[in-house]
Amino acid sequence: MIRHRLAPLILVATLPAATAAAPGDPVPVKPRLFQDWIVACDNGGRCEAASLSPDDGMLQDAGLLVRRDADGALSVRVADMTGKAPQATVRIDGRAVASTPLARQVEGTWRGAPAKALAVALVRGRKAAILTPSAHPLSLRGAAAAFRYMDDRQRRAGTKTALVAKGARPYRGTPPALPVVRIVTPPPGKAPTIPGAAINAPRRQFGCATDDGSPVSADAYRLDARATLVLLSCGAGAYNYMVQPLIWRDKRLTPAAFDYAFRFGEPKPPGQPQTLVNTDWSPDGRLSSWAKGRGLGDCGDAAQYGWDGTRFRLLSAAVMTECRGAIDTLSVWRARAVPAGTR
C-alpha cells in the first residue's frame, strides 16, 4: 500500500506579499511519526498518540488514540469505523487486556488505572488486535517509541510516572499555562445585507467562480457593533467546500485577518488571506474549519477561531498528516478563550 500523506491544495488567488509572524502568535507543533503510530504534544502539554494502518496492510476498521494530559490524566479511546459493534476488546499476545462498551456502537474510552494498564501492555506487547467481535489487527510497531516521546515531551522520563522511560524520581513538573485569548461575544440581531456589487469584487479578486457547479453563497454573521463576517463561497471539491472569510465594515469588504492560518496541512505564510474549508459559525462566536485530506476523513486539519475585535485568533488546532485510518486528529495548539473585558 502506498503511504498517503496530507498534501497542500494550491488555490488560485491574488495575494499580498508575506510578512513576518508577530511575536506571541500561535506556533502549532508538528506531529512525529513512529512507524505505525503518530504522536503530537501541544503547547498545553497534552500528548496524543494514534494508531495507524501499516503501510503494507489494509486500512484499519478500528483503532486507538492514547491521550495523556499535562497533569498526568491518561485515557485510551477506541473506535470502530463500521459502527456496528456494541463492545470492543483489546487483545495483546493472545490475552484480553481491556474491554469497554461502545457508545452508539462506535467508540469507548478507558480512563485511570485501566487506561494505564492498557498503555503499558501496548508497549510490552508483540501482537495485538481489537475485537468488535471481528478481529481487527492493531500494529504495535512504533507504539513504544511514541509513548517514550510523550514521556520526554512531558519531562516524565526517569520518573515513576513515565510510561516507557521509567525511573525512581518523583514527578515534579508544572503544566504549562495556555495563552489567554479575549473574544468578543457577537451581538444579537440579523447581519446587514451586503450589496451585490460589494460581493462581486472579491469574487473576481480571489478567482471565486460562480459557474463551475459548486455552491454559490455569501453568508453574513455579526461580529460586533461595526464588523460583519462574510463567508464567500470560493470553490468546492468532492468533499471540501471552500470559503473566503471577509469583513464588512464601513461599507467595505476586506479579507479577514487571522493570527494563524492553515492551508491543507501546512501553515500559510503570514499576511496571506485565509481560506476556510467546510466552515461552521456558531452563535457564541466560534468560527471552525475542517479540511479533509480525503473523503474518508481520516486525515486533514481542523481549526477553531474567535474574533477579538480586530482579527480572528486561533483557539484550537488539530491535524492528522497521515491518511492511514487514524480515528481522530491530534491536538497541536490550544488557547483559553475568555469574554472580552474579563480579567
C-alpha positions in Angstrom: 0.0 0.0 0.0 1.3 3.5 -0.9 1.6 5.8 2.1 -0.9 8.7 1.9 0.3 12.0 3.3 -1.8 15.1 3.5 -0.6 17.3 0.6 -1.3 21.1 0.3 -4.0 22.0 -2.2 -2.9 25.2 -4.1 -5.8 27.7 -4.6 -5.6 30.4 -7.1 -5.9 33.9 -5.6 -4.4 37.4 -5.8 -2.4 37.5 -2.6 -0.2 40.2 -1.0 3.4 39.6 -0.1 4.0 37.5 3.1 5.1 39.3 6.3 6.8 38.0 9.4 4.8 36.4 12.1 4.1 38.7 15.0 5.6 37.9 18.5 3.1 35.9 20.5 1.2 34.5 17.6 0.4 30.7 17.7 3.1 28.2 16.8 1.3 24.8 16.5 3.6 21.8 16.9 4.2 19.2 14.2 3.3 15.6 14.8 6.0 12.9 14.9 5.6 9.6 13.1 7.0 6.4 14.6 6.3 3.6 12.1 2.6 2.8 12.6 1.9 5.3 15.4 1.8 9.1 15.2 2.1 11.5 18.2 1.8 15.2 19.0 2.3 17.1 22.2 0.7 20.5 22.1 1.6 23.8 23.7 -0.5 23.0 26.8 1.4 19.8 27.5 -1.3 17.4 26.2 0.1 14.5 24.3 -1.9 12.3 21.9 -0.8 9.2 20.1 -2.9 7.4 17.4 -2.5 4.0 15.9 -2.3 3.8 12.1 -2.7 1.1 9.5 0.6 -0.4 8.4 1.9 0.8 5.0 1.7 -2.7 3.6 -1.7 -3.6 5.0 -5.4 -2.9 4.7 -6.9 0.2 6.1 -7.8 -0.4 9.7 -11.5 -0.5 10.7 -10.7 0.0 14.4 -8.0 2.0 16.1 -6.8 3.6 19.3 -6.0 7.1 20.5 -3.9 7.4 23.7 -4.1 10.8 25.5 -2.1 12.0 28.5 -2.8 15.5 29.7 -0.1 17.6 31.3 -1.5 16.8 34.8 -1.0 13.1 34.1 -4.6 12.1 33.4 -4.5 9.2 31.0 -7.2 7.9 28.6 -7.3 5.4 25.8 -10.1 5.8 23.2 -11.1 3.0 20.9 -13.3 3.5 17.8 -14.9 1.0 15.4 -15.4 2.6 11.9 -18.1 0.1 10.9 -20.5 1.5 13.6 -21.9 -2.0 14.2 -20.1 -3.1 17.4 -21.6 -2.9 20.9 -18.3 -3.7 22.6 -14.6 -3.6 21.9 -11.8 -5.7 23.5 -8.1 -5.2 23.0 -6.2 -8.5 22.8 -2.5 -8.4 23.2 -0.3 -11.6 22.7 -3.4 -13.7 23.0 -4.7 -12.2 26.2 -7.8 -9.9 26.6 -6.3 -6.8 28.2 -9.3 -4.4 28.3 -12.9 -4.3 27.2 -15.4 -1.5 27.0 -18.9 -0.9 25.6 -19.1 1.4 22.6 -21.4 4.4 22.6 -23.6 4.4 19.5 -21.7 1.2 18.6 -18.8 3.5 17.6 -16.4 4.4 20.4 -15.5 3.9 24.0 -12.9 5.1 26.5 -10.7 3.7 29.3 -9.5 6.1 32.0 -7.4 5.9 35.1 -5.8 2.6 36.1 -7.4 0.5 33.2 -6.0 3.0 30.7 -2.5 2.9 32.2 -2.6 -0.9 32.2 -3.6 -1.0 28.6 -0.9 1.6 27.6 1.8 -0.5 29.4 0.6 -3.6 27.6 0.8 -1.9 24.3 4.4 -1.0 25.0 5.4 -4.5 26.0 3.3 -6.5 23.5 4.3 -8.0 20.2 0.9 -8.8 18.5 -2.4 -7.1 19.1 -5.9 -6.9 17.8 -9.2 -5.1 18.5 -12.2 -7.4 18.8 -15.6 -5.9 17.9 -16.2 -9.0 17.8 -14.4 -9.3 14.5 -10.6 -9.2 14.9 -9.1 -6.0 13.6 -5.2 -6.2 13.5 -3.6 -3.4 15.6 0.0 -2.7 14.8 2.3 -2.1 17.7 5.3 -1.0 15.6 6.3 2.4 16.9 4.0 2.3 20.0 6.8 2.2 22.5 8.7 4.9 20.6 5.6 7.1 20.5 5.0 6.7 24.2 8.6 7.4 25.0 8.3 10.6 23.0 5.4 11.5 25.2 7.5 10.8 28.3 10.2 13.1 27.0 8.0 16.0 26.0 6.2 16.0 29.3 9.5 15.6 31.2 8.4 12.4 32.8 11.4 10.3 31.5 13.2 8.9 34.5 10.2 9.4 36.9 7.7 7.0 38.4 5.0 8.4 36.1 6.7 7.5 32.8 5.0 5.0 30.5 8.3 3.7 29.0 11.3 5.6 30.3 10.6 4.7 34.0 12.8 5.8 36.8 12.8 6.2 40.6 12.4 10.0 40.7 9.0 11.6 41.6 7.5 13.8 39.0 7.5 17.5 39.9 6.6 19.1 36.6 4.3 22.1 36.3 1.8 22.1 33.5 2.3 24.9 31.0 -0.3 27.7 31.1 -2.5 28.1 28.0 -2.4 31.5 26.3 -5.5 33.6 27.1 -7.4 35.0 24.2 -10.1 37.6 24.8 -13.1 37.0 22.4 -15.9 39.4 21.5 -19.4 37.9 22.0 -21.5 38.6 18.9 -24.4 41.0 19.4 -28.0 39.8 18.8 -29.8 40.6 15.6 -29.5 39.9 11.9 -26.5 40.8 9.9 -26.8 43.7 7.5 -27.5 43.0 3.8 -24.3 43.2 1.8 -24.7 44.8 -1.7 -24.2 42.5 -4.6 -21.6 44.9 -6.2 -19.5 44.7 -3.0 -19.6 40.9 -3.1 -18.7 40.6 -6.8 -15.4 42.5 -6.4 -13.7 39.9 -4.1 -15.1 37.1 -6.2 -13.1 38.4 -9.1 -10.1 39.2 -6.9 -9.8 35.7 -5.4 -11.0 33.9 -8.5 -14.1 32.5 -6.9 -16.1 31.1 -9.9 -19.8 31.0 -9.9 -20.2 28.8 -13.0 -18.2 25.7 -12.0 -21.1 23.8 -10.4 -20.1 24.4 -6.8 -22.4 26.1 -4.3 -22.6 29.9 -4.5 -23.2 31.8 -1.3 -22.1 34.8 0.8 -23.3 34.1 4.3 -23.1 37.0 6.7 -22.8 37.0 10.6 -22.5 39.9 13.0 -19.2 40.0 14.8 -19.5 43.2 16.8 -21.2 46.6 16.6 -19.3 47.6 13.5 -18.0 44.4 11.8 -19.8 41.6 10.0 -18.2 38.3 8.9 -19.0 37.3 5.3 -18.1 33.7 4.2 -17.8 34.0 0.4 -18.0 30.6 -1.4 -14.9 30.0 -3.4 -15.0 26.6 -5.0 -15.6 23.0 -3.9 -14.3 19.5 -4.4 -15.8 16.1 -3.8 -15.6 16.6 0.0 -14.2 20.1 0.6 -16.2 23.3 0.3 -14.0 26.4 0.4 -14.9 29.9 1.5 -13.1 33.2 1.6 -13.7 35.0 5.0 -14.2 38.7 4.6 -15.0 41.6 6.9 -17.8 44.1 6.1 -17.1 47.3 7.9 -17.6 51.0 6.9 -19.3 49.8 3.7 -16.2 47.9 2.5 -15.3 44.3 2.2 -11.7 43.3 3.1 -10.0 40.0 3.8 -10.4 38.9 7.4 -7.2 38.9 9.4 -6.1 35.8 11.2 -3.2 35.3 13.7 -2.6 31.8 12.2 -3.9 30.1 9.1 -3.7 26.5 7.8 -3.7 25.6 4.2 -4.5 21.8 3.9 -2.0 20.6 6.5 0.6 23.3 6.1 0.8 26.8 7.6 0.1 29.6 5.2 2.7 32.4 5.1 1.8 35.2 7.4 0.0 38.1 5.7 -1.8 35.9 3.1 -5.6 35.8 3.1 -7.1 32.8 4.8 -9.2 30.1 3.1 -11.5 28.1 5.3 -12.9 24.7 4.4 -16.1 23.0 5.5 -16.8 26.0 7.7 -19.1 26.4 10.6 -20.1 29.5 12.5 -21.7 29.1 16.0 -23.8 31.8 17.8 -21.2 32.0 20.6 -18.7 33.4 18.1 -16.7 30.3 17.2 -15.5 30.0 13.5 -14.5 26.4 12.7 -12.8 24.9 9.7 -12.3 21.2 8.8 -10.2 20.5 5.7 -10.3 16.8 4.8 -7.3 15.2 3.2 -9.5 12.7 1.5 -13.2 11.6 1.6 -12.8 9.1 4.4 -11.9 11.9 6.8 -9.1 10.1 8.4 -6.6 12.9 7.7 -6.8 16.7 7.4 -6.6 19.7 9.6 -9.2 21.3 11.9 -9.1 24.8 13.5 -11.4 27.0 15.6 -11.1 30.7 15.8 -12.6 33.6 17.9 -12.9 37.3 17.0 -11.1 39.7 19.3 -12.4 42.9 17.6 -9.5 43.2 15.2 -8.7 39.7 13.9 -9.6 36.0 14.3 -7.5 34.3 17.0 -6.7 30.7 16.9 -8.4 28.9 19.8 -7.5 25.3 18.9 -5.9 23.4 16.1 -5.7 19.7 15.4 -4.2 17.8 12.5 -3.7 14.3 11.1 -0.9 14.3 8.5 -1.1 10.5 7.7 -4.0 9.2 5.7 -3.8 5.8 7.3 -7.0 5.2 9.1 -6.5 7.2 12.3 -9.6 7.6 14.4 -9.1 11.3 15.1 -6.9 14.3 14.6 -4.1 15.2 17.1 -4.2 18.5 19.1 -1.3 20.8 18.1 -2.4 24.1 19.7 -4.9 25.3 22.3 -5.8 28.6 23.9 -8.1 29.6 26.7 -10.9 31.8 25.4 -12.4 34.4 27.8 -15.0 37.1 27.1 -13.5 40.4 26.1 -13.3 42.6 29.2 -12.9 39.7 31.6 -9.7 39.5 33.6 
